Amino acid sequence: MSKRRILTIIIIPALLISGLAVFLINNRQGPAAELVLMPQQVHFGVIPEWEGPVTRYVTARNIGKFPLDIQNVHTGCSYAEITGPEIIQPDTDGTFQIVLNPETLPDHETSATATLFTDSPKTPIVHLTIVATAKRFATLTPNVCKFGNIRPETRHHKTFKLTVNAPLITSNTRLLPSGQETLTWEITPNPGADTSLVTVRLGPLKDKGTFSSLLTVHFSNQRTLTLPVTAKVVPTDR
């Protein structure tokens, strides 16, 4: 067999195989860290606003063979705070604490997605869904008093339902004065019930243009509830 044939058939392939083996050995990666959350979605349910912050817990497990570094946590909302370990060892659990402030929750059921950033190539980003509904201390229905377009020197009134959800003595509820003679209101209690009727009266107004004010309900536990009032005085048709 000629030297050229030996070089082509045996030596060059052998060198290529050896080089590939060295490359694979030098770039071999062991089992990486990997983050798994249990559960991946946390339902807080209905949270009474007056009872203060509520806490839930989530288990974070590193199912890999190397330590896992939690680089950052974004809550995805302003009403939650998430705290937990910075490093989770292999085949080990960590616990993340989620604290929700119901006073800053939106009025209806809300869902936020928190994001955990890690150094794992398998799970660099892990999402956690937070679902909750706030039960307000008290509500006015509707929550804005809109008189719309009104004529000068006329009087108007609207009635609202005040609902108190918290356990307290509603007889001590007060409607604070508006500081304007043309805007007054009164409350009509409903004995034995958690609702009352609130009547807002406006007028007579002389100046044309937009009218706006803010009425305040003061409760016995020092909490307050506000009611915006708006109207627009338009000229009388001739």
N, C-alpha and C positions, 0 to 999 in steps of 0.2 A: 504494500500500500504506500502510495507516495506521501511525502511530507505535507503537501498541500491538501490532500484528501483527509489526512489525519487531523490537520488543523481545522478543516471545515466541519467534519463530522463529530469529532470528539472534544477537542480543546475549547473551541469557541462556545458550544452549548454548555460545557461544564463551567466555564467562567460566568456565563449568563445566569445559570442556576445558582452558583455560589453567591453572586452579587445580589440576586433576588432574596436569597435566604438571609444574608446579612442585613438587608433593608427591612425585611419583615421582623427580624429579631430586635433590631434597634428601635423600631416604631411600634412594637407590640404594646397594646394597652390592656391593663387589667380591668376587672369589673369596676365601673365608675360608681360614684355615689348617685343615689336616685331618691327623690322625695315623693312620698305618697301621703295625701291628707285624708283623714277619716273623721267626719264626713267631708265631702267637698262642697256641701251646701248646708248652711245653718239657718233654721227657721226660728226666729224669736217669738213668733205669734203676735198677739195683741198685747202691747205694753202700756199700762196706765201711766200717763205722763206724770202724775203727782207722786208716784212711788219711787222716782229717781232712776239712776242708771241700772242696767241689767247686764249680767255677765254670762257668757257661754264659753265653752272650751272645745278646741279641736286638737286631735292627735295628729302629729306629724312624724312619720316614720321614714328613716333612711334604710331602704332595702338593699343598698349597694354595699361594697366592700371597702370604701374609703370614707373618711369624714366628709360631711356635707356642710358647706358654709352658706348661711342665710345672709345674703349681701344687703338686701333691702326689702322693706314691706310697704306697699302703697295700699291704703285702705279703700280708695276709690270713692270716698264720701267724706262729709264733714262731721257726721254724727257718730262715727265709730272710732275706737282706738284698739289697735292690735299689738300685743307684746308677746314675745316668746324667745326661745334660745337662739344664739347666733351660730352655734355649731352643734350638729347632731352626729354622734358617732355611728359607725357602721352597725347595722342590724339593731338599732336603738330607737326608742320613741322619745319625742319631745312634745311639749304641750304649749299651744298658743292660746292666749286669753283674748277674748273679744268683748269689749265693753261698749254698750250702746247707750246713748243719751236720748231718751224719748222726747225731751223738750225741743230738740232740734230736728226731729224726724219730720218728713213731709206729712201732710194730712191724710193721705191715702196709703195703701200698701205700697211699699217701696222695695226695690231690689238694687243692691250695689255689688260690684265685683272687685274684691281685693286681689292684689297681685303680689306673690312672693318671688323674689329674684334670688337664684342660687348660683353656685359655681359648678353645678353638675351639667355635663354636656348632654345628658339624657333628659333632665328636667330643669332647664335654665329658667323657665317661667312656669309657675303653678298658680292657678286661679282658685279663689274661694268666693262663693256667692253668699251674700247676707240678705235675708228677707225679713222684714218686720213691718208692723202696723202700729201707729201710735193711737192711743185712746186719750183724747184731749180732756183736760181738767174741766173745761166748760166750753160751750159753743153757742154762737148766735146764728140763727138761721132766718134769712140769709146773713152772710157775714159782712156785707157792705150795704149801706143805706143810700140808694140812688134815687133822687127825686126827679132827675131828668130836667127837661126844660119847664120852667115855671114863669108865670107872669108877675110883674111887680105888684106889691101890695096884696098878695094873695097868701092864704094859709094852706098848709098841707100836712098830712100825717101818714105814717107807715107803722105797721105792727110786725114785731119780730118774736121768735120763740127763743128763749134763753134756757138751755139745758145744762144742768150741773151733774157731772158724772161722779165726782169725788164725794165721799161721805163727809158732809159738813152741814152745819146749821145754815140753811139758806135764808132764814129770816133776817140774818145780819148782812145780807147783800145790799150794797148801796150803789146808786147811780150818781157818779160825780157830776156836778154842774159843768156846763160847757163854757161858762163865762160870757155867753152871748144871750141877750134877751130874746132874740129871734129863734133860738134853738133850745128846746126843752124836751125832757123825756120823763117817763114814769114807768114803774114796774107794777104788774098785777100778779101777786103770788097765786100759786095753785096748791092749796094745802094738801099734804099727803103725796105730792108728786115731785119729780125732779125737774119739772119744767115750769116756767113762768112766761107771761106775756110782757113784752116791752114795747111801749108806744113812743115813737119819736115824732115831735111836732116842729115844723119849720115855717117861719114867716111871722109878719109880713116883711119882705125884703124890698128895699128901695133901689139900691144900686144895681145897674145892669152888669152882667158878667158872670164869672164862675165863682161859686161859693163852695168852700170845703172846710171841714172841721173834723175833730176826732173826739168821740165820746168814750168814757171809761167806766167799766163796771168794776167795783172794788168788793172783794170777798173777805170773809171773816178770817181766812188764813193768810191774809196779806197779798194774795195773788190778784192779778187784774186781767181784764179782757177788754180789748178796744173795738170800737165800731166806727169805721170811717163814714162820713156823711158828705155827699156831694150834690150839687144842683147847679143849674145854669139859668140865670134870670135873663129872659129875652124880652124885647120890646112888645108892647101891646099892639095888636093889629088895628089900623085905623080904617 
